[in-house]
């Protein structure tokens, strides 16, 4: 009798990548600037972020208090969509080139500093 196919568990990385986190912040910044006309920290935290001033952008707190601002965000996305697509595409290419160029220095930093100090659960 033939063996049944078993479903394999999805493979997940067991480490946190600092460079992936930084590029994710870049993508979040592109989205929040295009849709809400504010930076990602300003969107999440509102006016409590030091060094940032409210430049007419929409924060998460304002969005929860006034749901009609979703229409403003939708119109911002439609007007800024080409720019957001180009920025996302450029950031993706930059990410690939950056990781390729920095492969050897990252390997040296990982083995010499990150792994001894933070363990194998964190990587560049």
C-alpha positions in Angstrom: 0.0 0.0 0.0 1.3 3.5 -0.9 2.2 5.8 1.9 -0.1 8.8 2.4 1.3 12.2 1.7 1.8 14.1 4.9 1.6 17.8 5.0 5.0 19.3 5.9 5.1 22.0 8.5 6.1 25.4 7.0 9.8 26.2 7.5 10.4 29.4 9.3 13.5 31.2 10.2 14.4 30.9 13.8 16.3 34.2 13.9 15.5 37.9 13.7 17.1 39.7 10.8 18.1 43.3 11.6 18.5 44.2 7.9 15.1 42.8 7.0 13.5 44.8 9.8 15.1 48.0 8.5 13.9 47.4 5.0 10.4 46.7 6.4 10.4 50.0 8.1 11.3 51.6 4.8 8.3 49.9 3.1 6.1 51.1 6.1 7.4 54.6 5.6 6.5 54.6 1.9 2.9 53.4 2.7 2.3 55.9 5.6 3.8 58.8 3.7 1.7 58.0 0.6 -1.5 57.3 2.4 -1.4 59.4 5.5 1.1 62.1 4.6 3.2 61.4 7.8 6.1 59.2 8.8 5.6 55.7 10.2 6.5 56.7 13.9 4.3 59.8 13.7 1.4 57.7 12.3 1.7 55.1 15.1 2.4 57.4 18.0 0.8 60.6 17.1 2.3 63.8 18.5 4.4 62.2 21.2 7.4 61.5 18.9 10.1 64.0 19.6 11.6 65.6 16.6 8.5 65.2 14.5 5.9 67.8 14.0 2.4 67.3 12.8 2.6 68.5 9.2 -1.1 68.0 8.5 -0.7 64.2 8.4 -3.2 61.7 9.8 -2.2 59.7 12.8 -3.7 56.4 14.0 -5.3 58.1 16.9 -7.0 60.6 14.6 -8.0 57.8 12.3 -9.7 55.9 15.1 -11.4 59.0 16.4 -12.6 60.2 12.9 -13.2 57.2 10.6 -14.2 59.6 7.8 -10.5 60.2 7.4 -10.3 56.8 5.6 -11.7 58.5 2.5 -9.0 61.1 2.7 -6.4 58.3 3.0 -7.9 56.5 0.0 -7.8 59.6 -2.1 -4.1 60.2 -1.0 -3.3 56.6 -2.1 -4.9 57.1 -5.5 -3.0 60.4 -6.1 0.3 59.0 -4.8 0.1 55.5 -6.1 2.6 55.9 -9.0 5.1 57.5 -6.7 4.6 54.8 -4.1 5.1 52.0 -6.7 8.3 53.6 -8.0 9.6 54.0 -4.4 8.7 50.4 -3.5 10.4 49.1 -6.7 13.5 51.2 -6.0 13.6 50.0 -2.4 13.3 46.4 -3.5 16.2 46.7 -5.9 18.3 48.6 -3.3 17.6 45.8 -0.8 18.8 43.1 -3.2 22.0 45.1 -4.2 22.7 46.0 -0.6 22.4 42.5 0.7 24.6 41.2 -2.2 27.3 43.8 -1.6 27.3 43.5 2.1 27.2 39.7 2.3 30.9 39.3 3.3 31.0 42.2 5.8 27.8 41.0 7.4 29.2 37.5 7.7 32.2 38.8 9.5 30.2 41.0 11.8 27.7 38.2 12.4 30.4 35.7 13.5 32.6 38.2 15.3 30.1 40.4 17.2 26.4 39.5 16.8 26.6 35.8 17.5 28.9 36.1 20.6 26.9 39.0 22.1 23.3 38.3 21.1 23.3 34.6 20.3 22.2 32.8 17.1 18.7 34.2 17.3 19.6 37.6 15.9 21.4 38.2 12.5 22.2 41.1 10.2 
